[in-house]
Structure formats: C-alpha cells, structure tokens
Amino acid sequence: MSLCTQTRFAAALADPAVAVPPGLTAWNGLQPQRRFAVYRNNVVVGLTGAIASRFPAAQTIVGEAFFSAMAAEFIRVHPPRSPLLLSYGDDFADFVERFEPANDIAYLPDVIRLEAARGKAYHAADVAPLDAAKLAALPPERLADLVFVPHPSLSILRSPHPLVTIWAMNAGEAELRSIEDWTAEDAMVARPHMTVEVRRMPPGGAVFLQALASGERLATAVEHAIENASAFDLSANLAGALQTGAFIAFH
Amino acid sequence: MKFSDLPRRAGVGFKPEHFPAINAEPQPIGFFEVHAENYMGAGGPPHAQLGKLRQDYALSIHGVGLSIGSVQPLDREHLSRLKIVCDRYEPESFSEHLAWSTHDRVFLNDLLPLPYTDQTLASVADHIDQVQETLKRQMLLENPATYLLFAESTLEETEFLTEVVRRTGCGLLLDINNVFVASTNHHMHPGDYLARFPVEAVSEIHLSGHSETVDDAGAPLLIDSHDTPVKDPVWALYAALIARIGPVATLIEWDNDVPAWSVLSAEAQAADEILKNTNKRRAA
C-alpha cells in the first residue's frame, strides 16, 4: 500500500461524504459502498462506545441517541491521538461546554468532569493511603507546618450545581427525585483501595483539600478554607480526607 | 528470543464481569487472553484481577492497537507500553494483527485492511522485526477478517503470511472465524485458504461468532462481530484442521453481548473436547 492509498482510505473513513477511494474492489466487481461502510461504522461505533463507557451517567441524563450524536461530533473534532483509549475523552467536558445543543443542561459538563475523575482514579497507581494513626502520634505544635502528598487517584471538583446528587441519581447510586434545594456541591474522588469513592465535600472542604493537594502547609490550607466558608470544621474535614484516602504521606 | 508457548488446550478471552465466577473455584480453562491496551493504566482493579489470574493460569496478551500493517512507522511510545505490560505479566504468548489502525497519529480503533504487495510485505516484516527485538520474544500475527479487496494486491493473503513468517521468524495466530468470514466475503472456499495456510507456524487458534448482512449486490457479507457462539461451519473447519495438524492452543473470543461465564466456559469445553479427542486418536 502506498502512503497515498492509506491516506485516502483514512480520509474516506472519517467523512461519509467522501467517496469510497479508487482501487478498492469486491469479488463481484461492484463498487464496495456497503463493504466500505462496515469499516466506517466500526470506527464510529467503536469510538462512541469508548466514550459512552467512560461517561454512563452523562448518557443517562441526555439519552442514548443524543449522547451518541454528541460523542460522534466530539470524535470528528477531537479524534484519539493514541491507541490508549483509557484516557480518551479527558477533554470531553470542555467540548460539551461549547456544544450548543447541550447548552440547556448547564450541569452536564461537570457531571462529565466527575466521571472523567472517576476513570482517572480507577486506573491510578496503587498506593496505600496515609494511616491516620501516624498523624495522631505527632506533637500538636508540628501540625501547622505539615505538607501532605496527595494520592494519585485524588481529584477535587467544584461545581455551582448539586453535582454529587445529580451524578448519584444518574449513576444508579441514589433514587431519582426532584431536587428541591438546588445548591452548589463540591466533590472529592479517590480510590484508596479497589473501589472508587465519590464524596460530597462539607463547606470549605474542597478549597482546603485543593490547597493541601497543591502543596500548601496545613495552616495555610485552613486559612483558605475559612476564607471560603466561615463554618469550616478542621477536624471533621481532616478526618474525612484521611478516611477517603486523599493522602499517602506528610512531611 | 522467547517463543510463544501456550498450553495446547482451550482458553477464553477474559472479561472483568466474569472475574467473581472465575475466582470462585478452579476453572477447567487452559489459558486466558486479554487485550494489552486494557492493562496500560498504572493500577487499579484491572491489574489486581489480571495479577490474580496470572498466578493460576497461562496468559496470552493480545494487542489491538499497534497498527503493524501501516506503511507509517510504528508508534514507539505504544511499543514501550506493550513492553511494560509484557515485562509485568510475562505471558506465554504475545500476538497482534495483520491490519492497521493508526494513520497520521490518529487512532481509528478498527482493524483496517491492507493490500498485499512487495511494499507492504517489507513494511510489515520491518515492523514485526522491531516488535520482536523490543519485546525480546516471538510474536504471533493474526490473519484478518476483511470486507473488501485492493486492486493493487499482487500476493494472496496466505502467500503474504508465509513470506512474513520466513523473513521474521514470527508465529501465526490463525483465526478460523476470520477465515470463514473473509472467504465468504470474497467468494472463496475457506477449505482452500486453510490448505494454503502455513499451518506449521500456527501457535494459537481463535474461534468466535459473526453476524450476517449483504453487500450492494445482495451477496452475503459476514461481519466479524464476536457477539454470538461459534457458528457450525467454523466448528467444522476447526475440527478438520485439528484432525490434520494436531492440538493447538485455542481461544474462544466473545467481546460483545458477553454471555454468562457458564455459557462462555461451555464453548471452551466444546473446543477442549475436540482437542482431547484428537490426542486420543493420535495416541491410538
């Protein structure tokens, strides 16, 4: 095959408006339209399936037909640049944010971000989370200067929508019901062991964890958290973070 | 160089949803096969499951993304990832496809066909050399299921594969469902194809299901869909081949509409019966 044959084949795969390339035949001598369509279909169905398998809650929200059309447009504009499909679609939320037909569903991009974070956590390196007893054994005067090492599976998401509630209801984790109290919800995603955990953050919790995960001292992280939410409860947040395996070490 | 060395028994393609059933008790399964690309993450449940399976069973790692049939250079990063997976699990066998799936770095996620010419032969042989040198092991190359032909082809697929084996020393993975699908699609007799196939290089066989449609002229067009039990004509070709060449490691592939473990396991037992009976006849 010359490079030209391969280039024409690939171009015709990507765009159904492009005619079947010359030089392709069938035993009966006919133009192999339907035969070529098998490959076109395999490409679209395969990649759409890869996206759908990463974002099942988003698919539940918009329905299968809408999701497939949206995914097909994403694939056309952002085809995968690697055979490693585990991370294909990491930028799907940014695409959906600008995808006009989905504009009515303002929370959809954040649900997709949460599902992308779950995927990242699922495949992240296996590291034992920090043992809370080690922290408890420290003299209190050392706490303020502690710096924590985040778990490789950790993501923190901030949303102006009831993100965790919406995700849980569309992921089969909670019963579908109307949301009376439409409030902002921040989320933490981590996989301390073999199960990916999604947790709704208490007030100030996301800012606190984001600061710690970016390498701020504990005292500085607490300041940020209180600025964000005066009701910030340090001991509850720290205990929650340790329970969910947010960190692997401190120094 | 490490040679492909699967037990001459029936195995199945591993699906994570079957893990609890498989792990509950020892299974009469000769080996498991996994797609390499599903184990290229750093950690998590996929590696935990495969690590456990590896302790108890022989393993075949089957790549679906290397694009060996492309006229463009291999993706070195992807080859390095394959090496990491092979070094981690030390499988009895590594295989890939006579197909391309990447063009200008865009991954098309399908096993696309290539014409069989001196030029593609040289490029495929170079790519296989590069894979075998990097992995320090013999690889098996799988014959494709194809839906159309190239006017520029000058070699039969079986001639092409024979020459690839001669030049590179690779082994072959003979997919009998692909033989049946492609032969039907190209109006040829699958028995003729198998008679010309370089069977002495075959170290593994694949069996799977296919679906049926028609082409523009209403002629049968079979699709390699891996979503049904193995069809009767494929079993018949398989039994005849095993009777001729003796037992070969045989995989049941079922990737879509995956059935309960008991159904998949029963398919493997059916293949195992054919392998065992051949052994008995040969011993007699």
Interface residues (C-beta under 8 A of the other chain):
Chain A: M1 S2 L3 T5 Q6 T7 F9 A10 L13 G23 L24 T25 A26 W27 N28 L30 Q31 P32 Q33 R34 R35 F36 V38 Y39 N42 V43 G46 L47 A50 P79 P80 R81 S82 P83 L84 L85 L86 A121 Y122 H123 A124 A125 D126 V127 P152 R191 M194
Chain B: E37 N38 M40 G41 A42 G43 G44 P45 P46 H47 A48 V64 G65 L66 S67 S70 V71 Q72 D75 E77 H78 R81 W100 S101 T102 H103 D104 R105 V106 F107 L108 N109 D110 L112 P113 L114 P115 T117 Q119 T120 Y147 L148 L149 F150 A151 E152 N185 H186 H187 M188 T213 V214 D215 D216 A217 A219 L221 I223
